[in-house]
Amino acid sequence: MKQSFGDQTLWGALQARARRVPAAPLVTYYDLATGERIELSAVSVENAVAKTAGLLRDELDVQPGDTVAVRLPLHWQRAVWQAACSAVAARYEPAAEPLTAHTLVTDRDHLDLAGLATETVIVSLAPFGLPSAEPLPAGIVDHASAARAHPDVFIASADPGPEPLMQEAAALIFSQGRLEADRMLVLEDDPHADLLILAVPLRLHGAAVIVRHAAGGDVEAVAAAERVTAR
């Protein structure tokens, strides 16, 4: 049986969504500079999170309370890393200095930071989560290749208790008057993007439509095609 801690944690809320409506879109990602589009159901996100959480805990030895510094652009992979940190009770910290973190998660644009944390993981951002096409420096973990070796199911070690991220999502829902089942458009300049890409949709039984490089295409056409109901 899969473990869940209810909606008090991002990981628990994702598991509950995957059991309740496994196939419905949860996260849809567009890059208007490249034309990339990928649609992920709750089950697809849950699978990616389970493998990533397994990598964090069982291979990189991330412990509850450890900081994971994340240097990724607005992308569906941010949602995966948020929930993976939740599953292992680590701290997902986009603004953390790598020197203070156990693990640095980054893309190739920030390779100059590699080696500053105890562990460095490179996320390729390639379509469908494919591995990095170019060789990586020694000692750097390729997320796609390494996570693939871990199980599709992750059993958390202990209930971490209520997470600030889910509490912040609830507060944002209240302050912005967001509605049940909203399909939310998330752009790079949104100060609440990290809440809107996963935590808020899970609380509202809705979905996120993430758009990167919005200036490179027609955002209004995307919003219409994806039946966006909130911005």
mmCIF file of the C-alpha atoms, coordinates in Angstrom:
data_MODEL
# 
_entry.id   MODEL 
# 
loop_
_atom_site.group_PDB 
_atom_site.id 
_atom_site.type_symbol 
_atom_site.label_atom_id 
_atom_site.label_alt_id 
_atom_site.label_comp_id 
_atom_site.label_asym_id 
_atom_site.label_entity_id 
_atom_site.label_seq_id 
_atom_site.pdbx_PDB_ins_code 
_atom_site.Cartn_x 
_atom_site.Cartn_y 
_atom_site.Cartn_z 
_atom_site.occupancy 
_atom_site.B_iso_or_equiv 
_atom_site.pdbx_formal_charge 
_atom_site.auth_seq_id 
_atom_site.auth_comp_id 
_atom_site.auth_asym_id 
_atom_site.auth_atom_id 
_atom_site.pdbx_PDB_model_num 
ATOM 1   C CA . MET A 1 1   ? 0.000   0.000  0.000   1.00 0.00 ? 1   MET A CA 1 
ATOM 2   C CA . LYS A 1 2   ? 1.275   3.448  -0.867  1.00 0.00 ? 2   LYS A CA 1 
ATOM 3   C CA . GLN A 1 3   ? 1.897   5.720  2.064   1.00 0.00 ? 3   GLN A CA 1 
ATOM 4   C CA . SER A 1 4   ? 0.223   9.104  2.364   1.00 0.00 ? 4   SER A CA 1 
ATOM 5   C CA . PHE A 1 5   ? 0.173   11.792 5.025   1.00 0.00 ? 5   PHE A CA 1 
ATOM 6   C CA . GLY A 1 6   ? -2.904  13.517 3.623   1.00 0.00 ? 6   GLY A CA 1 
ATOM 7   C CA . ASP A 1 7   ? -2.919  17.063 2.296   1.00 0.00 ? 7   ASP A CA 1 
ATOM 8   C CA . GLN A 1 8   ? -0.717  18.440 5.068   1.00 0.00 ? 8   GLN A CA 1 
ATOM 9   C CA . THR A 1 9   ? 2.320   17.641 2.894   1.00 0.00 ? 9   THR A CA 1 
ATOM 10  C CA . LEU A 1 10  ? 2.891   18.151 -0.818  1.00 0.00 ? 10  LEU A CA 1 
ATOM 11  C CA . TRP A 1 11  ? 3.870   14.501 -1.243  1.00 0.00 ? 11  TRP A CA 1 
ATOM 12  C CA . GLY A 1 12  ? 0.765   13.288 0.580   1.00 0.00 ? 12  GLY A CA 1 
ATOM 13  C CA . ALA A 1 13  ? -1.510  15.573 -1.439  1.00 0.00 ? 13  ALA A CA 1 
ATOM 14  C CA . LEU A 1 14  ? 0.067   14.349 -4.681  1.00 0.00 ? 14  LEU A CA 1 
ATOM 15  C CA . GLN A 1 15  ? -0.463  10.713 -3.706  1.00 0.00 ? 15  GLN A CA 1 
ATOM 16  C CA . ALA A 1 16  ? -4.085  11.414 -2.834  1.00 0.00 ? 16  ALA A CA 1 
ATOM 17  C CA . ARG A 1 17  ? -4.633  13.127 -6.202  1.00 0.00 ? 17  ARG A CA 1 
ATOM 18  C CA . ALA A 1 18  ? -3.007  10.233 -8.065  1.00 0.00 ? 18  ALA A CA 1 
ATOM 19  C CA . ARG A 1 19  ? -5.378  7.768  -6.398  1.00 0.00 ? 19  ARG A CA 1 
ATOM 20  C CA . ARG A 1 20  ? -8.470  9.930  -6.896  1.00 0.00 ? 20  ARG A CA 1 
ATOM 21  C CA . VAL A 1 21  ? -8.010  11.145 -10.505 1.00 0.00 ? 21  VAL A CA 1 
ATOM 22  C CA . PRO A 1 22  ? -4.900  9.439  -11.863 1.00 0.00 ? 22  PRO A CA 1 
ATOM 23  C CA . ALA A 1 23  ? -5.165  10.347 -15.542 1.00 0.00 ? 23  ALA A CA 1 
ATOM 24  C CA . ALA A 1 24  ? -6.422  13.949 -15.552 1.00 0.00 ? 24  ALA A CA 1 
ATOM 25  C CA . PRO A 1 25  ? -3.823  16.634 -16.368 1.00 0.00 ? 25  PRO A CA 1 
ATOM 26  C CA . LEU A 1 26  ? -2.130  18.100 -13.298 1.00 0.00 ? 26  LEU A CA 1 
ATOM 27  C CA . VAL A 1 27  ? 0.786   20.016 -14.835 1.00 0.00 ? 27  VAL A CA 1 
ATOM 28  C CA . THR A 1 28  ? 1.029   21.189 -18.440 1.00 0.00 ? 28  THR A CA 1 
ATOM 29  C CA . TYR A 1 29  ? 4.266   22.850 -19.513 1.00 0.00 ? 29  TYR A CA 1 
ATOM 30  C CA . TYR A 1 30  ? 4.935   25.124 -22.492 1.00 0.00 ? 30  TYR A CA 1 
ATOM 31  C CA . ASP A 1 31  ? 8.180   26.664 -23.699 1.00 0.00 ? 31  ASP A CA 1 
ATOM 32  C CA . LEU A 1 32  ? 7.108   29.249 -26.249 1.00 0.00 ? 32  LEU A CA 1 
ATOM 33  C CA . ALA A 1 33  ? 10.689  29.763 -27.437 1.00 0.00 ? 33  ALA A CA 1 
ATOM 34  C CA . THR A 1 34  ? 11.034  26.136 -28.566 1.00 0.00 ? 34  THR A CA 1 
ATOM 35  C CA . GLY A 1 35  ? 7.435   25.006 -29.078 1.00 0.00 ? 35  GLY A CA 1 
ATOM 36  C CA . GLU A 1 36  ? 7.772   22.311 -26.421 1.00 0.00 ? 36  GLU A CA 1 
ATOM 37  C CA . ARG A 1 37  ? 4.582   21.129 -24.728 1.00 0.00 ? 37  ARG A CA 1 
ATOM 38  C CA . ILE A 1 38  ? 4.278   18.325 -22.214 1.00 0.00 ? 38  ILE A CA 1 
ATOM 39  C CA . GLU A 1 39  ? 1.211   17.295 -20.233 1.00 0.00 ? 39  GLU A CA 1 
ATOM 40  C CA . LEU A 1 40  ? 1.634   15.347 -16.996 1.00 0.00 ? 40  LEU A CA 1 
ATOM 41  C CA . SER A 1 41  ? -1.051  13.547 -15.030 1.00 0.00 ? 41  SER A CA 1 
ATOM 42  C CA . ALA A 1 42  ? -0.899  13.102 -11.265 1.00 0.00 ? 42  ALA A CA 1 
ATOM 43  C CA . VAL A 1 43  ? 0.365   9.548  -11.771 1.00 0.00 ? 43  VAL A CA 1 
ATOM 44  C CA . SER A 1 44  ? 3.139   10.745 -14.090 1.00 0.00 ? 44  SER A CA 1 
ATOM 45  C CA . VAL A 1 45  ? 4.237   13.390 -11.597 1.00 0.00 ? 45  VAL A CA 1 
ATOM 46  C CA . GLU A 1 46  ? 4.004   10.897 -8.728  1.00 0.00 ? 46  GLU A CA 1 
ATOM 47  C CA . ASN A 1 47  ? 6.222   8.444  -10.612 1.00 0.00 ? 47  ASN A CA 1 
ATOM 48  C CA . ALA A 1 48  ? 8.868   11.102 -11.323 1.00 0.00 ? 48  ALA A CA 1 
ATOM 49  C CA . VAL A 1 49  ? 8.746   12.282 -7.714  1.00 0.00 ? 49  VAL A CA 1 
ATOM 50  C CA . ALA A 1 50  ? 9.110   8.762  -6.305  1.00 0.00 ? 50  ALA A CA 1 
ATOM 51  C CA . LYS A 1 51  ? 12.236  8.141  -8.360  1.00 0.00 ? 51  LYS A CA 1 
ATOM 52  C CA . THR A 1 52  ? 13.689  11.536 -7.466  1.00 0.00 ? 52  THR A CA 1 
ATOM 53  C CA . ALA A 1 53  ? 12.947  11.054 -3.769  1.00 0.00 ? 53  ALA A CA 1 
ATOM 54  C CA . GLY A 1 54  ? 14.646  7.678  -3.924  1.00 0.00 ? 54  GLY A CA 1 
ATOM 55  C CA . LEU A 1 55  ? 17.689  9.334  -5.462  1.00 0.00 ? 55  LEU A CA 1 
ATOM 56  C CA . LEU A 1 56  ? 17.772  11.987 -2.736  1.00 0.00 ? 56  LEU A CA 1 
ATOM 57  C CA . ARG A 1 57  ? 17.404  9.654  0.228   1.00 0.00 ? 57  ARG A CA 1 
ATOM 58  C CA . ASP A 1 58  ? 18.920  6.353  -0.861  1.00 0.00 ? 58  ASP A CA 1 
ATOM 59  C CA . GLU A 1 59  ? 21.741  7.502  -3.116  1.00 0.00 ? 59  GLU A CA 1 
ATOM 60  C CA . LEU A 1 60  ? 22.619  11.047 -2.043  1.00 0.00 ? 60  LEU A CA 1 
ATOM 61  C CA . ASP A 1 61  ? 21.893  10.438 1.671   1.00 0.00 ? 61  ASP A CA 1 
ATOM 62  C CA . VAL A 1 62  ? 19.706  13.510 2.111   1.00 0.00 ? 62  VAL A CA 1 
ATOM 63  C CA . GLN A 1 63  ? 18.297  13.529 5.649   1.00 0.00 ? 63  GLN A CA 1 
ATOM 64  C CA . PRO A 1 64  ? 15.149  15.187 7.053   1.00 0.00 ? 64  PRO A CA 1 
ATOM 65  C CA . GLY A 1 65  ? 15.811  18.895 7.500   1.00 0.00 ? 65  GLY A CA 1 
ATOM 66  C CA . ASP A 1 66  ? 18.673  19.021 4.983   1.00 0.00 ? 66  ASP A CA 1 
ATOM 67  C CA . THR A 1 67  ? 18.623  21.918 2.525   1.00 0.00 ? 67  THR A CA 1 
ATOM 68  C CA . VAL A 1 68  ? 18.261  21.282 -1.206  1.00 0.00 ? 68  VAL A CA 1 
ATOM 69  C CA . ALA A 1 69  ? 19.286  24.416 -3.121  1.00 0.00 ? 69  ALA A CA 1 
ATOM 70  C CA . VAL A 1 70  ? 17.386  24.568 -6.417  1.00 0.00 ? 70  VAL A CA 1 
ATOM 71  C CA . ARG A 1 71  ? 18.626  26.623 -9.360  1.00 0.00 ? 71  ARG A CA 1 
ATOM 72  C CA . LEU A 1 72  ? 16.117  25.775 -12.059 1.00 0.00 ? 72  LEU A CA 1 
ATOM 73  C CA . PRO A 1 73  ? 14.026  28.064 -14.273 1.00 0.00 ? 73  PRO A CA 1 
ATOM 74  C CA . LEU A 1 74  ? 10.236  27.899 -14.288 1.00 0.00 ? 74  LEU A CA 1 
ATOM 75  C CA . HIS A 1 75  ? 9.735   24.333 -15.490 1.00 0.00 ? 75  HIS A CA 1 
ATOM 76  C CA . TRP A 1 76  ? 7.733   21.215 -14.660 1.00 0.00 ? 76  TRP A CA 1 
ATOM 77  C CA . GLN A 1 77  ? 10.884  19.771 -13.072 1.00 0.00 ? 77  GLN A CA 1 
ATOM 78  C CA . ARG A 1 78  ? 10.569  22.331 -10.270 1.00 0.00 ? 78  ARG A CA 1 
ATOM 79  C CA . ALA A 1 79  ? 7.288   20.690 -9.269  1.00 0.00 ? 79  ALA A CA 1 
ATOM 80  C CA . VAL A 1 80  ? 9.007   17.288 -9.211  1.00 0.00 ? 80  VAL A CA 1 
ATOM 81  C CA . TRP A 1 81  ? 11.802  18.550 -6.967  1.00 0.00 ? 81  TRP A CA 1 
ATOM 82  C CA . GLN A 1 82  ? 9.381   20.327 -4.644  1.00 0.00 ? 82  GLN A CA 1 
ATOM 83  C CA . ALA A 1 83  ? 7.427   17.135 -4.023  1.00 0.00 ? 83  ALA A CA 1 
ATOM 84  C CA . ALA A 1 84  ? 10.570  14.991 -3.816  1.00 0.00 ? 84  ALA A CA 1 
ATOM 85  C CA . CYS A 1 85  ? 11.913  17.245 -1.072  1.00 0.00 ? 85  CYS A CA 1 
ATOM 86  C CA . SER A 1 86  ? 8.547   16.909 0.666   1.00 0.00 ? 86  SER A CA 1 
ATOM 87  C CA . ALA A 1 87  ? 8.750   13.115 0.453   1.00 0.00 ? 87  ALA A CA 1 
ATOM 88  C CA . VAL A 1 88  ? 12.134  13.015 2.189   1.00 0.00 ? 88  VAL A CA 1 
ATOM 89  C CA . ALA A 1 89  ? 11.290  15.918 4.551   1.00 0.00 ? 89  ALA A CA 1 
ATOM 90  C CA . ALA A 1 90  ? 14.122  18.034 3.139   1.00 0.00 ? 90  ALA A CA 1 
ATOM 91  C CA . ARG A 1 91  ? 13.964  21.802 2.675   1.00 0.00 ? 91  ARG A CA 1 
ATOM 92  C CA . TYR A 1 92  ? 13.335  22.933 -0.914  1.00 0.00 ? 92  TYR A CA 1 
ATOM 93  C CA . GLU A 1 93  ? 15.158  26.284 -1.054  1.00 0.00 ? 93  GLU A CA 1 
ATOM 94  C CA . PRO A 1 94  ? 15.492  28.124 -4.406  1.00 0.00 ? 94  PRO A CA 1 
ATOM 95  C CA . ALA A 1 95  ? 17.338  31.012 -2.743  1.00 0.00 ? 95  ALA A CA 1 
ATOM 96  C CA . ALA A 1 96  ? 19.717  28.967 -0.586  1.00 0.00 ? 96  ALA A CA 1 
ATOM 97  C CA . GLU A 1 97  ? 23.451  29.417 -1.063  1.00 0.00 ? 97  GLU A CA 1 
ATOM 98  C CA . PRO A 1 98  ? 24.949  26.142 -2.359  1.00 0.00 ? 98  PRO A CA 1 
ATOM 99  C CA . LEU A 1 99  ? 27.665  26.254 0.299   1.00 0.00 ? 99  LEU A CA 1 
ATOM 100 C CA . THR A 1 100 ? 24.977  25.954 2.980   1.00 0.00 ? 100 THR A CA 1 
ATOM 101 C CA . ALA A 1 101 ? 23.111  23.135 1.222   1.00 0.00 ? 101 ALA A CA 1 
ATOM 102 C CA . HIS A 1 102 ? 23.475  19.387 1.272   1.00 0.00 ? 102 HIS A CA 1 
ATOM 103 C CA . THR A 1 103 ? 22.455  19.116 -2.395  1.00 0.00 ? 103 THR A CA 1 
ATOM 104 C CA . LEU A 1 104 ? 22.507  21.600 -5.244  1.00 0.00 ? 104 LEU A CA 1 
ATOM 105 C CA . VAL A 1 105 ? 20.000  20.944 -8.042  1.00 0.00 ? 105 VAL A CA 1 
ATOM 106 C CA . THR A 1 106 ? 20.707  22.979 -11.140 1.00 0.00 ? 106 THR A CA 1 
ATOM 107 C CA . ASP A 1 107 ? 20.728  23.153 -14.914 1.00 0.00 ? 107 ASP A CA 1 
ATOM 108 C CA . ARG A 1 108 ? 23.703  23.658 -17.213 1.00 0.00 ? 108 ARG A CA 1 
ATOM 109 C CA . ASP A 1 109 ? 23.368  27.432 -17.005 1.00 0.00 ? 109 ASP A CA 1 
ATOM 110 C CA . HIS A 1 110 ? 24.626  27.257 -13.422 1.00 0.00 ? 110 HIS A CA 1 
ATOM 111 C CA . LEU A 1 111 ? 27.410  24.698 -13.770 1.00 0.00 ? 111 LEU A CA 1 
ATOM 112 C CA . ASP A 1 112 ? 29.778  27.234 -12.224 1.00 0.00 ? 112 ASP A CA 1 
ATOM 113 C CA . LEU A 1 113 ? 28.101  26.412 -8.891  1.00 0.00 ? 113 LEU A CA 1 
ATOM 114 C CA . ALA A 1 114 ? 28.809  22.690 -9.188  1.00 0.00 ? 114 ALA A CA 1 
ATOM 115 C CA . GLY A 1 115 ? 30.757  21.257 -6.291  1.00 0.00 ? 115 GLY A CA 1 
ATOM 116 C CA . LEU A 1 116 ? 29.855  23.959 -3.771  1.00 0.00 ? 116 LEU A CA 1 
ATOM 117 C CA . ALA A 1 117 ? 27.278  21.751 -2.024  1.00 0.00 ? 117 ALA A CA 1 
ATOM 118 C CA . THR A 1 118 ? 27.977  18.260 -0.717  1.00 0.00 ? 118 THR A CA 1 
ATOM 119 C CA . GLU A 1 119 ? 26.229  16.834 -3.811  1.00 0.00 ? 119 GLU A CA 1 
ATOM 120 C CA . THR A 1 120 ? 25.414  18.410 -7.168  1.00 0.00 ? 120 THR A CA 1 
ATOM 121 C CA . VAL A 1 121 ? 22.632  17.170 -9.445  1.00 0.00 ? 121 VAL A CA 1 
ATOM 122 C CA . ILE A 1 122 ? 22.194  18.405 -12.998 1.00 0.00 ? 122 ILE A CA 1 
ATOM 123 C CA . VAL A 1 123 ? 18.696  18.493 -14.505 1.00 0.00 ? 123 VAL A CA 1 
ATOM 124 C CA . SER A 1 124 ? 18.886  18.593 -18.290 1.00 0.00 ? 124 SER A CA 1 
ATOM 125 C CA . LEU A 1 125 ? 15.453  20.254 -18.907 1.00 0.00 ? 125 LEU A CA 1 
ATOM 126 C CA . ALA A 1 126 ? 15.319  18.225 -22.131 1.00 0.00 ? 126 ALA A CA 1 
ATOM 127 C CA . PRO A 1 127 ? 11.852  17.242 -23.378 1.00 0.00 ? 127 PRO A CA 1 
ATOM 128 C CA . PHE A 1 128 ? 10.320  14.262 -21.550 1.00 0.00 ? 128 PHE A CA 1 
ATOM 129 C CA . GLY A 1 129 ? 13.001  14.405 -18.861 1.00 0.00 ? 129 GLY A CA 1 
ATOM 130 C CA . LEU A 1 130 ? 15.739  12.908 -21.016 1.00 0.00 ? 130 LEU A CA 1 
ATOM 131 C CA . PRO A 1 131 ? 19.338  12.798 -19.721 1.00 0.00 ? 131 PRO A CA 1 
ATOM 132 C CA . SER A 1 132 ? 21.936  15.430 -20.506 1.00 0.00 ? 132 SER A CA 1 
ATOM 133 C CA . ALA A 1 133 ? 23.155  15.140 -24.094 1.00 0.00 ? 133 ALA A CA 1 
ATOM 134 C CA . GLU A 1 134 ? 26.678  16.323 -23.248 1.00 0.00 ? 134 GLU A CA 1 
ATOM 135 C CA . PRO A 1 135 ? 29.135  14.770 -20.773 1.00 0.00 ? 135 PRO A CA 1 
ATOM 136 C CA . LEU A 1 136 ? 29.100  16.145 -17.238 1.00 0.00 ? 136 LEU A CA 1 
ATOM 137 C CA . PRO A 1 137 ? 32.090  16.987 -15.043 1.00 0.00 ? 137 PRO A CA 1 
ATOM 138 C CA . ALA A 1 138 ? 33.293  14.252 -12.712 1.00 0.00 ? 138 ALA A CA 1 
ATOM 139 C CA . GLY A 1 139 ? 31.319  13.944 -9.496  1.00 0.00 ? 139 GLY A CA 1 
ATOM 140 C CA . ILE A 1 140 ? 28.155  15.531 -10.909 1.00 0.00 ? 140 ILE A CA 1 
ATOM 141 C CA . VAL A 1 141 ? 24.981  13.426 -10.858 1.00 0.00 ? 141 VAL A CA 1 
ATOM 142 C CA . ASP A 1 142 ? 22.778  13.366 -13.956 1.00 0.00 ? 142 ASP A CA 1 
ATOM 143 C CA . HIS A 1 143 ? 19.234  13.453 -12.590 1.00 0.00 ? 143 HIS A CA 1 
ATOM 144 C CA . ALA A 1 144 ? 17.488  11.574 -15.386 1.00 0.00 ? 144 ALA A CA 1 
ATOM 145 C CA . SER A 1 145 ? 20.005  8.735  -15.558 1.00 0.00 ? 145 SER A CA 1 
ATOM 146 C CA . ALA A 1 146 ? 20.386  8.322  -11.796 1.00 0.00 ? 146 ALA A CA 1 
ATOM 147 C CA . ALA A 1 147 ? 16.687  8.596  -10.907 1.00 0.00 ? 147 ALA A CA 1 
ATOM 148 C CA . ARG A 1 148 ? 15.761  5.997  -13.501 1.00 0.00 ? 148 ARG A CA 1 
ATOM 149 C CA . ALA A 1 149 ? 17.399  3.304  -11.368 1.00 0.00 ? 149 ALA A CA 1 
ATOM 150 C CA . HIS A 1 150 ? 15.117  3.989  -8.391  1.00 0.00 ? 150 HIS A CA 1 
ATOM 151 C CA . PRO A 1 151 ? 11.682  2.407  -7.781  1.00 0.00 ? 151 PRO A CA 1 
ATOM 152 C CA . ASP A 1 152 ? 8.394   3.844  -9.014  1.00 0.00 ? 152 ASP A CA 1 
ATOM 153 C CA . VAL A 1 153 ? 7.061   3.744  -5.443  1.00 0.00 ? 153 VAL A CA 1 
ATOM 154 C CA . PHE A 1 154 ? 8.561   5.692  -2.558  1.00 0.00 ? 154 PHE A CA 1 
ATOM 155 C CA . ILE A 1 155 ? 7.756   4.996  1.083   1.00 0.00 ? 155 ILE A CA 1 
ATOM 156 C CA . ALA A 1 156 ? 8.539   7.979  3.288   1.00 0.00 ? 156 ALA A CA 1 
ATOM 157 C CA . SER A 1 157 ? 10.395  7.216  6.504   1.00 0.00 ? 157 SER A CA 1 
ATOM 158 C CA . ALA A 1 158 ? 8.136   9.188  8.835   1.00 0.00 ? 158 ALA A CA 1 
ATOM 159 C CA . ASP A 1 159 ? 5.321   11.718 8.928   1.00 0.00 ? 159 ASP A CA 1 
ATOM 160 C CA . PRO A 1 160 ? 7.069   15.126 8.734   1.00 0.00 ? 160 PRO A CA 1 
ATOM 161 C CA . GLY A 1 161 ? 4.045   17.010 10.032  1.00 0.00 ? 161 GLY A CA 1 
ATOM 162 C CA . PRO A 1 162 ? 2.359   19.999 8.331   1.00 0.00 ? 162 PRO A CA 1 
ATOM 163 C CA . GLU A 1 163 ? 4.523   21.713 5.721   1.00 0.00 ? 163 GLU A CA 1 
ATOM 164 C CA . PRO A 1 164 ? 4.849   25.493 5.439   1.00 0.00 ? 164 PRO A CA 1 
ATOM 165 C CA . LEU A 1 165 ? 4.470   25.220 1.653   1.00 0.00 ? 165 LEU A CA 1 
ATOM 166 C CA . MET A 1 166 ? 0.976   23.759 1.962   1.00 0.00 ? 166 MET A CA 1 
ATOM 167 C CA . GLN A 1 167 ? 0.024   26.329 4.586   1.00 0.00 ? 167 GLN A CA 1 
ATOM 168 C CA . GLU A 1 168 ? 1.289   29.127 2.322   1.00 0.00 ? 168 GLU A CA 1 
ATOM 169 C CA . ALA A 1 169 ? -0.750  27.656 -0.544  1.00 0.00 ? 169 ALA A CA 1 
ATOM 170 C CA . ALA A 1 170 ? -3.897  27.725 1.586   1.00 0.00 ? 170 ALA A CA 1 
ATOM 171 C CA . ALA A 1 171 ? -3.246  31.365 2.510   1.00 0.00 ? 171 ALA A CA 1 
ATOM 172 C CA . LEU A 1 172 ? -2.711  32.307 -1.146  1.00 0.00 ? 172 LEU A CA 1 
ATOM 173 C CA . ILE A 1 173 ? -5.933  30.584 -2.176  1.00 0.00 ? 173 ILE A CA 1 
ATOM 174 C CA . PHE A 1 174 ? -7.820  32.579 0.438   1.00 0.00 ? 174 PHE A CA 1 
ATOM 175 C CA . SER A 1 175 ? -6.180  35.915 -0.383  1.00 0.00 ? 175 SER A CA 1 
ATOM 176 C CA . GLN A 1 176 ? -6.641  35.605 -4.148  1.00 0.00 ? 176 GLN A CA 1 
ATOM 177 C CA . GLY A 1 177 ? -10.077 34.022 -4.080  1.00 0.00 ? 177 GLY A CA 1 
ATOM 178 C CA . ARG A 1 178 ? -9.068  31.065 -6.202  1.00 0.00 ? 178 ARG A CA 1 
ATOM 179 C CA . LEU A 1 179 ? -11.757 28.486 -6.915  1.00 0.00 ? 179 LEU A CA 1 
ATOM 180 C CA . GLU A 1 180 ? -12.124 24.725 -6.805  1.00 0.00 ? 180 GLU A CA 1 
ATOM 181 C CA . ALA A 1 181 ? -10.827 23.022 -9.979  1.00 0.00 ? 181 ALA A CA 1 
ATOM 182 C CA . ASP A 1 182 ? -9.192  26.206 -11.325 1.00 0.00 ? 182 ASP A CA 1 
ATOM 183 C CA . ARG A 1 183 ? -6.757  25.746 -14.207 1.00 0.00 ? 183 ARG A CA 1 
ATOM 184 C CA . MET A 1 184 ? -4.009  28.237 -13.372 1.00 0.00 ? 184 MET A CA 1 
ATOM 185 C CA . LEU A 1 185 ? -1.711  30.019 -15.821 1.00 0.00 ? 185 LEU A CA 1 
ATOM 186 C CA . VAL A 1 186 ? 1.769   30.350 -14.289 1.00 0.00 ? 186 VAL A CA 1 
ATOM 187 C CA . LEU A 1 187 ? 4.314   32.724 -15.853 1.00 0.00 ? 187 LEU A CA 1 
ATOM 188 C CA . GLU A 1 188 ? 7.969   33.342 -15.017 1.00 0.00 ? 188 GLU A CA 1 
ATOM 189 C CA . ASP A 1 189 ? 7.374   36.763 -13.495 1.00 0.00 ? 189 ASP A CA 1 
ATOM 190 C CA . ASP A 1 190 ? 4.720   35.530 -11.031 1.00 0.00 ? 190 ASP A CA 1 
ATOM 191 C CA . PRO A 1 191 ? 6.073   35.959 -7.476  1.00 0.00 ? 191 PRO A CA 1 
ATOM 192 C CA . HIS A 1 192 ? 3.900   33.025 -6.360  1.00 0.00 ? 192 HIS A CA 1 
ATOM 193 C CA . ALA A 1 193 ? 5.027   30.645 -9.117  1.00 0.00 ? 193 ALA A CA 1 
ATOM 194 C CA . ASP A 1 194 ? 6.492   28.067 -6.738  1.00 0.00 ? 194 ASP A CA 1 
ATOM 195 C CA . LEU A 1 195 ? 3.139   27.740 -4.971  1.00 0.00 ? 195 LEU A CA 1 
ATOM 196 C CA . LEU A 1 196 ? 1.082   27.746 -8.158  1.00 0.00 ? 196 LEU A CA 1 
ATOM 197 C CA . ILE A 1 197 ? 2.909   25.008 -10.046 1.00 0.00 ? 197 ILE A CA 1 
ATOM 198 C CA . LEU A 1 198 ? 1.811   22.236 -7.676  1.00 0.00 ? 198 LEU A CA 1 
ATOM 199 C CA . ALA A 1 199 ? 0.713   23.077 -4.118  1.00 0.00 ? 199 ALA A CA 1 
ATOM 200 C CA . VAL A 1 200 ? -2.239  25.308 -5.050  1.00 0.00 ? 200 VAL A CA 1 
ATOM 201 C CA . PRO A 1 201 ? -3.544  22.982 -7.805  1.00 0.00 ? 201 PRO A CA 1 
ATOM 202 C CA . LEU A 1 202 ? -3.400  20.023 -5.422  1.00 0.00 ? 202 LEU A CA 1 
ATOM 203 C CA . ARG A 1 203 ? -5.307  21.894 -2.723  1.00 0.00 ? 203 ARG A CA 1 
ATOM 204 C CA . LEU A 1 204 ? -7.960  23.025 -5.226  1.00 0.00 ? 204 LEU A CA 1 
ATOM 205 C CA . HIS A 1 205 ? -8.157  19.772 -7.236  1.00 0.00 ? 205 HIS A CA 1 
ATOM 206 C CA . GLY A 1 206 ? -7.149  21.899 -10.193 1.00 0.00 ? 206 GLY A CA 1 
ATOM 207 C CA . ALA A 1 207 ? -4.223  22.071 -12.607 1.00 0.00 ? 207 ALA A CA 1 
ATOM 208 C CA . ALA A 1 208 ? -1.280  24.289 -13.550 1.00 0.00 ? 208 ALA A CA 1 
ATOM 209 C CA . VAL A 1 209 ? -0.387  25.516 -17.038 1.00 0.00 ? 209 VAL A CA 1 
ATOM 210 C CA . ILE A 1 210 ? 3.245   26.621 -16.840 1.00 0.00 ? 210 ILE A CA 1 
ATOM 211 C CA . VAL A 1 211 ? 4.508   28.929 -19.597 1.00 0.00 ? 211 VAL A CA 1 
ATOM 212 C CA . ARG A 1 212 ? 8.198   29.657 -20.003 1.00 0.00 ? 212 ARG A CA 1 
ATOM 213 C CA . HIS A 1 213 ? 9.548   32.317 -22.418 1.00 0.00 ? 213 HIS A CA 1 
ATOM 214 C CA . ALA A 1 214 ? 6.102   33.881 -22.719 1.00 0.00 ? 214 ALA A CA 1 
ATOM 215 C CA . ALA A 1 215 ? 7.473   36.697 -24.909 1.00 0.00 ? 215 ALA A CA 1 
ATOM 216 C CA . GLY A 1 216 ? 8.359   34.117 -27.561 1.00 0.00 ? 216 GLY A CA 1 
ATOM 217 C CA . GLY A 1 217 ? 4.790   33.195 -28.421 1.00 0.00 ? 217 GLY A CA 1 
ATOM 218 C CA . ASP A 1 218 ? 1.073   33.783 -27.958 1.00 0.00 ? 218 ASP A CA 1 
ATOM 219 C CA . VAL A 1 219 ? 0.190   33.367 -24.282 1.00 0.00 ? 219 VAL A CA 1 
ATOM 220 C CA . GLU A 1 220 ? -3.464  34.167 -24.939 1.00 0.00 ? 220 GLU A CA 1 
ATOM 221 C CA . ALA A 1 221 ? -3.677  31.322 -27.440 1.00 0.00 ? 221 ALA A CA 1 
ATOM 222 C CA . VAL A 1 222 ? -2.181  28.958 -24.872 1.00 0.00 ? 222 VAL A CA 1 
ATOM 223 C CA . ALA A 1 223 ? -4.650  30.141 -22.228 1.00 0.00 ? 223 ALA A CA 1 
ATOM 224 C CA . ALA A 1 224 ? -7.568  29.566 -24.580 1.00 0.00 ? 224 ALA A CA 1 
ATOM 225 C CA . ALA A 1 225 ? -6.358  26.160 -25.758 1.00 0.00 ? 225 ALA A CA 1 
ATOM 226 C CA . GLU A 1 226 ? -5.799  24.966 -22.200 1.00 0.00 ? 226 GLU A CA 1 
ATOM 227 C CA . ARG A 1 227 ? -9.092  26.420 -20.889 1.00 0.00 ? 227 ARG A CA 1 
ATOM 228 C CA . VAL A 1 228 ? -7.303  28.491 -18.245 1.00 0.00 ? 228 VAL A CA 1 
ATOM 229 C CA . THR A 1 229 ? -9.687  29.829 -15.595 1.00 0.00 ? 229 THR A CA 1 
ATOM 230 C CA . ALA A 1 230 ? -7.282  31.747 -13.332 1.00 0.00 ? 230 ALA A CA 1 
ATOM 231 C CA . ARG A 1 231 ? -4.158  33.894 -13.669 1.00 0.00 ? 231 ARG A CA 1 
# 
